[in-house]
C-alpha cells in the first residue's frame, strides 16, 4: 500500500482534528503535551497523513 493510501494510525484522526482547530499554528510541543497517550511516532505519522490529505485535496479541487 502506498504512503498516500495508508490509513491514519489509531488515534490519528483525533490528532488531525486538533490541528485543524488550533488557530495558534503548529507546535510539536503543544501537540505532544495534548496527546501524551500517543507516541511521537504516531503523532508524526498523523501529521504526515494530514499534510498528504491536504495536498491531495488542493490538487484535486
ChimeraX attribute file (.defattr): number of C-alpha atoms within 10 A of each C-alpha:
attribute: neighborCount
match mode: 1-to-1
recipient: residues
	/A:1	6
	/A:2	5
	/A:3	9
	/A:4	11
	/A:5	10
	/A:6	9
	/A:7	13
	/A:8	19
	/A:9	14
	/A:10	11
	/A:11	14
	/A:12	20
	/A:13	16
	/A:14	12
	/A:15	22
	/A:16	19
	/A:17	11
	/A:18	14
	/A:19	17
	/A:20	11
	/A:21	9
	/A:22	12
	/A:23	8
	/A:24	8
	/A:25	10
	/A:26	11
	/A:27	11
	/A:28	13
	/A:29	9
	/A:30	11
	/A:31	17
	/A:32	16
	/A:33	11
	/A:34	12
	/A:35	17
	/A:36	10
	/A:37	10
	/A:38	16
	/A:39	11
	/A:40	14
	/A:41	10
	/A:42	18
	/A:43	22
	/A:44	16
	/A:45	16
	/A:46	22
	/A:47	19
	/A:48	16
	/A:49	22
	/A:50	20
	/A:51	13
	/A:52	15
	/A:53	13
	/A:54	11
	/A:55	11
	/A:56	12
	/A:57	10
	/A:58	9
	/A:59	7
	/A:60	6
	/A:61	5
